[in-house]
Amino acid sequence: MRLALIGTTYPFRGGIAAFNERLAKELIQNGHDLTLYTFTVQYPSFLFPGKTQYSTDNPPKNLTIHRCVNSINPLNWISVGNEIKKKKYDIVIIPFWLPLMGPSLGTLARIIKKNKHSKILSIAHNIIPHESRLGDKWLTKYFTNHVDGFLAMTKNVMKDLESFNTICPKVLSPHPIYDNFGESIDRNKALKHLKLDNSYSYMLFFGLIRDYKGLDLLLEAFAEIKNKKIKVIIAGEYYSDKAPYKELIHNLKLEEKIIEVDKFIPDSEVNYYFSACDIVVQPYKSATQSGVTQIAYHFDKPMIVTDVGGLKEMCPDGKVGYVVPPKSDKIKDAILKFYESTDKKKMIENIKEEKKNYSWSNFTNVLFSLIDKVKN
């Protein structure tokens, strides 16, 4: 089939870009002709909370990427929409993750569909955002009104979709494994690269730091851990005010037990952090799904996740990790259970078996079942 995907890809960075590029490679490997359309302007600089939107890694190989979409210029939406409309792709995939993108992506979808041939599919990462703003529902509704079918990756997102669009077909498939960050490496080699002492055990909090991700809960939990041979690696750029977290670390006297890497971790460095740690902790206060879970699966790392959103769907409790309420005392108990009484080798074997359910081939099979529904 002739396919197009409109969304974040290189030179932009982040989980959505990594997802889109990995999906594109899978579809091309399966024999389809796919073109990627990404942004010239993704977020206006004054709305972007990080240091840069751009990747420092090399461009992905064997992908055709056109930078042409300006998310804030309506005239651009019309011209790019007409350009893609003329191509008459069989399917145009438009991932959705943020209401701010509703006007641009919704307008592109509306124009493209006028060719009476292309069908619009959306992979819904989020429908209702973690940090809501005035107008979110209207912006999301504008986008969903112009889509022919949806793929959700958690039951929560599927439920949210139903509140916006009750007509179009919808399918559910869990977030596939992020297997595009290299292979696991020897723990000592990873620790040496990161300049960390190999006499300690390490827990990992990974990814962009926003308030809903519950770093404060992890810090409060860790302050109650008396084992002096465990440290926490916080690897990710602050997208929220870092001052309260710095103050909390100071007040809890954790300075010597926390390794802070306050930057966006490039793809080429991800394997070092996951290879260095014993367990990945996601103490989120709210969630849909998380790409961090799928990176942990790739590197065969046990997880502690909170019982919010779709996290528990991806982490069978007691099998590949532990699922706990988003409370610091419960997170503490799970940490102690992991280090003091868990059969870690058995848990890792369970992870290797469980992650077979999250292959990209399974995901694309579900995606094409949706294509069959919208084309019939």
C-alpha positions in Angstrom: 0.0 0.0 0.0 1.0 3.6 -0.4 1.1 5.1 3.0 1.9 8.5 4.6 2.5 9.4 8.2 2.1 13.0 9.4 3.8 13.7 12.7 6.9 14.3 14.7 10.1 12.7 13.3 13.8 13.7 13.0 15.1 16.3 13.3 12.8 16.6 16.3 13.5 14.5 19.4 11.4 12.6 21.9 9.2 9.6 22.4 6.7 10.4 19.7 9.4 10.9 17.1 11.0 7.6 18.1 7.6 5.8 17.9 6.8 7.2 14.4 10.2 6.4 13.0 10.1 2.8 14.4 6.6 2.3 13.0 7.7 3.6 9.7 10.6 1.2 9.5 8.3 -1.7 10.4 5.8 -0.8 7.7 8.5 -0.4 5.1 10.0 -3.7 6.1 6.6 -5.3 5.4 6.8 -4.1 1.8 4.7 -0.9 2.0 5.7 2.4 0.4 5.7 5.0 3.2 6.5 8.7 3.3 6.9 10.8 6.5 5.7 14.4 6.8 7.1 16.3 9.8 7.2 19.8 11.1 9.1 22.9 10.2 7.6 24.4 13.3 6.3 21.9 15.9 5.9 24.0 19.0 6.4 27.8 19.2 9.6 28.4 21.2 7.7 30.3 23.9 5.4 27.3 24.5 8.2 24.7 24.6 9.4 24.0 28.2 12.7 22.3 27.4 16.1 23.5 26.2 15.7 22.4 22.6 13.2 20.5 20.4 15.9 19.1 18.2 17.8 15.8 18.3 21.6 15.6 18.6 21.6 12.1 17.0 22.3 11.2 13.4 19.3 11.1 11.0 17.5 7.8 10.8 18.5 5.7 7.8 16.3 4.6 4.9 13.3 6.9 5.7 11.9 9.6 3.4 11.1 12.6 5.6 9.6 15.8 4.3 9.8 18.9 6.6 6.8 20.9 5.6 4.1 21.2 8.3 3.9 24.5 10.3 1.7 23.7 13.3 0.7 27.4 13.8 0.3 28.7 10.3 -3.2 28.0 8.8 -2.0 29.0 5.3 0.6 26.3 5.5 -2.0 23.7 6.5 -4.0 24.5 3.4 -1.0 24.3 1.0 0.5 21.1 2.6 -3.0 19.5 2.8 -3.5 20.1 -0.9 -0.1 18.7 -1.7 -0.7 15.5 0.2 -4.3 15.3 -1.2 -2.9 15.1 -4.7 -0.7 12.2 -3.9 -3.7 10.0 -3.2 -2.1 7.8 -0.5 -4.2 4.8 0.4 -3.9 5.5 4.1 -2.6 8.6 5.9 -1.7 7.9 9.6 -1.8 10.9 11.9 -0.7 10.2 15.5 -2.4 12.4 18.1 -0.9 13.3 21.5 -1.8 16.9 22.3 -4.8 19.1 21.8 -2.6 22.0 20.6 -2.0 19.9 17.4 -5.8 19.6 16.8 -6.2 22.6 14.4 -3.2 21.8 12.2 -3.6 18.0 12.0 -7.4 18.2 11.8 -7.3 20.7 8.9 -4.8 18.5 7.1 -7.0 15.5 7.5 -10.1 17.4 6.3 -8.3 18.5 3.2 -6.7 15.2 2.4 -10.0 13.3 2.6 -11.4 15.5 -0.2 -9.6 13.3 -2.8 -12.2 10.6 -2.1 -9.5 8.0 -1.9 -7.3 8.5 1.2 -8.5 7.2 4.6 -7.3 8.9 7.7 -6.2 6.8 10.7 -5.0 8.1 14.0 -2.8 6.4 16.6 -4.0 7.9 19.8 -1.2 8.3 22.4 -3.3 10.7 24.5 -6.7 12.1 24.0 -7.2 13.9 27.3 -3.9 15.5 28.4 -2.3 15.1 31.8 -2.0 18.8 32.2 -5.3 20.3 30.9 -5.8 23.8 29.5 -8.8 25.8 28.5 -10.0 24.8 25.0 -8.5 21.3 25.1 -11.8 19.5 24.4 -12.7 21.7 21.4 -9.3 21.3 19.9 -9.4 17.5 20.3 -12.9 17.3 18.9 -11.9 19.3 15.8 -9.3 16.7 15.1 -11.3 13.6 15.9 -14.2 14.8 13.7 -12.0 14.3 10.6 -10.6 10.8 11.3 -11.9 7.5 9.8 -10.5 5.1 12.4 -8.5 5.1 15.6 -6.0 2.8 17.3 -5.7 3.2 21.0 -2.9 1.7 23.1 -4.7 1.5 26.5 -8.2 0.9 27.6 -8.2 4.3 29.2 -7.4 6.1 25.9 -10.1 3.9 24.2 -12.6 5.1 26.8 -11.6 8.7 26.2 -11.9 8.3 22.5 -15.5 7.2 22.9 -16.4 10.5 24.5 -15.2 12.3 21.4 -16.2 10.0 18.5 -18.7 7.2 18.8 -19.0 6.4 15.1 -15.6 5.5 13.7 -14.1 2.0 14.2 -11.6 1.7 16.9 -9.1 -1.0 17.8 -6.9 -1.6 20.8 -3.2 -2.7 20.7 -0.6 -2.1 23.4 2.4 0.1 22.9 5.1 -2.0 21.2 8.6 -2.5 22.6 11.0 0.3 22.0 13.8 -1.8 20.5 15.5 1.1 18.7 17.9 2.2 21.5 20.6 -0.4 20.9 21.3 -3.6 22.9 22.0 -4.1 26.5 25.6 -3.8 27.5 27.7 -5.1 30.4 26.6 -3.4 33.6 30.2 -2.5 34.6 30.9 -1.1 31.2 27.7 1.0 31.5 28.6 2.2 35.0 32.1 3.1 33.8 30.7 5.1 30.9 28.4 7.0 33.3 31.2 7.4 35.9 29.2 5.6 38.5 30.5 3.4 41.4 29.9 -0.3 40.7 29.7 -1.0 44.4 26.2 0.5 44.5 22.8 -0.7 43.2 20.8 1.8 41.1 17.2 2.5 40.5 16.3 4.5 37.4 13.7 7.3 37.0 13.9 8.0 33.3 12.4 10.6 31.0 11.2 14.2 30.9 10.3 15.4 34.3 6.7 16.7 34.7 4.8 17.1 38.0 2.3 14.3 37.0 5.2 11.8 36.8 5.5 11.8 40.6 9.2 12.2 41.1 8.4 13.7 44.5 6.7 10.5 45.6 9.8 8.5 44.7 12.1 10.9 46.6 9.8 10.7 49.7 9.8 6.9 49.4 13.5 6.6 48.9 14.2 8.8 52.0 12.7 5.9 54.1 15.1 3.3 52.6 17.9 2.6 55.0 20.0 0.6 52.7 23.0 2.8 52.1 24.2 0.8 49.0 21.3 1.9 46.8 21.2 5.1 44.8 18.6 6.7 42.4 19.5 7.9 38.9 17.2 10.7 37.8 17.9 10.9 34.0 15.8 13.5 32.2 15.2 17.1 31.5 13.0 19.2 33.8 9.8 20.3 32.0 8.4 21.5 35.3 9.9 23.9 37.9 13.0 22.1 39.3 13.2 24.2 42.4 10.6 22.2 44.5 12.5 18.9 43.6 15.9 20.4 44.5 14.4 21.6 47.8 12.9 18.2 48.5 16.2 16.5 47.9 17.9 18.9 50.2 15.3 18.6 53.0 15.3 14.8 52.8 19.1 14.8 52.9 19.4 12.8 49.7 22.1 14.7 48.0 24.6 11.8 48.4 22.1 9.2 47.2 20.8 10.9 44.1 22.5 10.9 40.7 20.9 13.8 38.7 21.4 13.9 34.9 19.4 17.1 34.1 19.3 16.8 30.3 17.4 15.1 27.6 19.0 11.7 27.1 19.8 11.2 23.4 18.9 7.9 21.8 22.6 6.9 21.6 22.9 7.1 25.4 19.7 5.4 26.5 21.2 1.9 26.7 23.8 2.9 29.2 21.2 4.1 31.8 19.0 1.0 31.4 22.0 -1.3 31.5 23.3 0.3 34.6 20.2 0.0 36.7 18.5 -2.9 38.6 15.0 -1.6 38.3 13.0 1.2 36.6 10.5 3.2 38.8 7.5 5.0 37.3 5.8 6.7 40.3 3.2 8.5 38.1 0.2 10.3 39.5 -1.6 10.1 36.2 -0.8 8.3 32.9 -2.1 6.8 29.7 0.7 4.5 28.6 4.4 5.1 28.9 7.2 4.5 26.4 9.5 4.1 29.4 7.8 0.9 30.2 8.5 -0.4 26.7 12.2 0.6 26.9 12.4 -1.3 30.2 11.0 -4.3 28.5 13.5 -4.1 25.8 16.4 -4.1 28.3 14.8 -6.8 30.4 14.5 -4.5 33.5 11.9 -5.1 36.2 9.6 -2.2 37.0 7.7 -0.5 39.8 4.7 1.4 38.4 1.7 3.0 40.0 -1.8 1.9 39.5 -2.8 4.8 37.2 -4.0 5.0 33.6 -2.8 2.1 31.5 0.5 1.4 33.4 -0.8 -1.7 35.1 -2.0 -3.1 31.8 1.6 -3.3 30.7 3.1 -4.5 34.0 1.6 -7.8 35.5 2.0 -7.3 39.2 4.5 -9.7 40.8 5.5 -11.1 37.4 7.6 -8.4 35.7 7.6 -5.9 38.6 5.2 -4.4 41.1 2.1 -2.3 40.7 1.3 0.0 43.7 -1.0 3.0 44.5 0.6 6.4 43.8 1.7 6.8 47.5 5.2 7.1 48.8 4.8 4.5 51.5 3.6 1.9 49.0 6.4 2.7 46.6 8.9 2.3 49.5 7.4 -1.1 50.3 7.8 -2.2 46.6 11.4 -1.1 46.5 12.2 -3.0 49.7 10.4 -6.1 48.4 12.4 -6.0 45.2 15.7 -5.7 46.8 15.1 -7.9 49.9 12.9 -10.8 48.7 12.3 -10.9 44.9 13.8 -13.7 42.8 15.3 -11.3 40.3 16.4 -13.9 37.8 12.9 -15.4 37.7 11.4 -11.9 37.2 13.8 -11.2 34.3 12.8 -14.5 32.7 9.2 -13.5 33.1 9.9 -10.2 31.3 11.6 -11.9 28.4 8.4 -14.0 27.9 5.9 -11.2 28.5 7.5 -8.8 26.1 6.7 -11.2 23.2 3.2 -9.8 23.4 4.4 -6.3 22.5 6.1 -6.9 19.2 5.8 -4.5 16.3 4.4 -7.2 14.1 1.5 -7.7 16.5 0.9 -3.9 16.5 0.9 -3.6 12.7 -1.4 -6.6 12.4 -3.9 -4.8 14.5 -3.3 -1.6 12.6 -4.1 -3.4 9.3 -7.2 -4.9 10.8 -8.3 -1.3 11.3 -7.4 -0.4 7.7 -9.7 -3.3 6.6 -12.5 -1.8 8.6 -12.3 1.7 7.3 -11.9 0.6 3.6 -14.9 -1.7 3.7 
